Amino acid sequence: MMRKTFISSACAAVAMLAGCGNKTPACADAETVSLVKQIYQQQFDKQHNAMSEERQQRVQFTVKDTTVTLENITTDASNANTGKAICSAQLTTVFPEDAVKAEPQMEQYMRAIYEKQGAVLDGTKLRGQVTYTVQRTEDTGALRVALNGFMPFMGYFHDIAMDRYDRMLRAQAAAKKAADAQAPVAPSASQAEMEAESEGSPSDPVPAAIPTRAIQSPAQQPQAAVNKQSPVAPPTSTQTVAVPNLCSADETPVFACSTGKKRASLCMASSNQLAYRLAPLDAAPEMVYPANAAAASTVFKQGVYTGLNGQSMPFVSFDKGNYRYAVYGGTSTTQGILVEQNSKRIADLRCQADRLSELGMPKLQSLNLGQDTRPLQLP
């Protein structure tokens, strides 16, 4: 009976297949190829099991539709005396069509990260360059394979799977919103009673409501007064409550959240200028950057951070003296505000509520921000 043994390290993953044999193994032997694929699967499962249950579910949605194979196998070197072969090959998988329809900005980010590491997406086919060695042990004749270079392929696969699931959720939310918009909204019983009681008598003006957020769209602005002939219409299901933010009336929030004691916002003006604001909850901003709006086109940069678990998060950053600030993450990932001093993390304010993020979305493409290739000093 044969027995498989797996050993992993930061640089390589190793597997041994016990059994009798003295034949010098080749790179493309069936047993060798099988061990290479098993090593990759074992490492993938290890990374997968370290994720949260939510992320596991999102990645598994694509895993079930794909199969990883080994192609373009070559023998780079072979030593007849030691029976050791050094091999090169490509891990490959083919995605469903809908999995590779990322937004142009996100596609650009992923390509910039992984192509230079040897993982390339060509249409629906993902390829990742790997190397491995194969030889038999001298004492038992067991087959030993050591695999290197598989992490870029694994990380690219993970990011494509996460993006696919996120797009599916957004599409479902948009479809539900469209369906709700077509459904008639019946007035509540209390509203019907109020209208019946006011029939035949003039109504007093309704005072304007004080908004609890810094800005409301024109459609959400309350009317100053309402007469009997024009009662206030109940809000429709399409009028969703906006995330509280620090943006002004002529700005659009592209990032906003509450960290518990603070509220942060990254706002985009109609002139496509960005501004970052930080304030205590329900108080005026204590930090506004840049102070001069004309400088906004040059101070902000964008980038992508890839964590130890292989997940990528977009971010927008700016430097202020020897401090670096970065807002990072998406609505389906961790969000926060990172502050560094001389490339050392001094604060990582994690978003806890009122979250919104459109970082990495097409909305920012028109700004042509410079690329920030420095890693984020996250825990």
Stockholm file with secondary structure:
# STOCKHOLM 1.0

chainA/1-379         MMRKTFISSACAAVAMLAGCGNKTPACADAETVSLVKQIYQQQFDKQHNAMSEERQQRVQFTVKDTTVTLENITTDASNANTGKAICSAQLTTVFPEDAVKAEPQMEQYMRAIYEKQGAVLDGTKLRGQVTYTVQRTEDTGALRVALNGFMPFMGYFHDIAMDRYDRMLRAQAAAKKAADAQAPVAPSASQAEMEAESEGSPSDPVPAAIPTRAIQSPAQQPQAAVNKQSPVAPPTSTQTVAVPNLCSADETPVFACSTGKKRASLCMASSNQLAYRLAPLDAAPEMVYPANAAAASTVFKQGVYTGLNGQSMPFVSFDKGNYRYAVYGGTSTTQGILVEQNSKRIADLRCQADRLSELGMPKLQSLNLGQDTRPLQLP
#=GR chainA/1-379 SS CCCEEEEECSSCEEEEECCCCCSCCCTTCHHHHHHHHHHHHHHHHHHHHTSCHHHHHHHHHHHTTCCCEEEEEEEEEEETTTTEEEEEEEEEEECCGGGGCCCHHHHHHHHHHHGGGTEEEETTEEEEEEEEEEEECTTTCCEEEEEESCHHHHHHHHHHHHHHHHHHHHHHHHHHHHHHHHSCCCCCHHHHHHHHHTTTSCCCCCCCCCCSSSCCCGGGCCCSCCCTTSCCCCCCTTCCCCCCCCCCTTEEEEEEEECSSEEEEEEEETTSCEEEEEEETTSCCSEEECSSGGGHHHHEEEEEEECTTSCEEEEEEEEETTEEEEEECCTTSCCEEEEEETTEEEEEEECCEEEEECTTSGGGGGGCCEECCSCCCCC
#=GC SS_cons         CCCEEEEECSSCEEEEECCCCCSCCCTTCHHHHHHHHHHHHHHHHHHHHTSCHHHHHHHHHHHTTCCCEEEEEEEEEEETTTTEEEEEEEEEEECCGGGGCCCHHHHHHHHHHHGGGTEEEETTEEEEEEEEEEEECTTTCCEEEEEESCHHHHHHHHHHHHHHHHHHHHHHHHHHHHHHHHSCCCCCHHHHHHHHHTTTSCCCCCCCCCCSSSCCCGGGCCCSCCCTTSCCCCCCTTCCCCCCCCCCTTEEEEEEEECSSEEEEEEEETTSCEEEEEEETTSCCSEEECSSGGGHHHHEEEEEEECTTSCEEEEEEEEETTEEEEEECCTTSCCEEEEEETTEEEEEEECCEEEEECTTSGGGGGGCCEECCSCCCCC
//
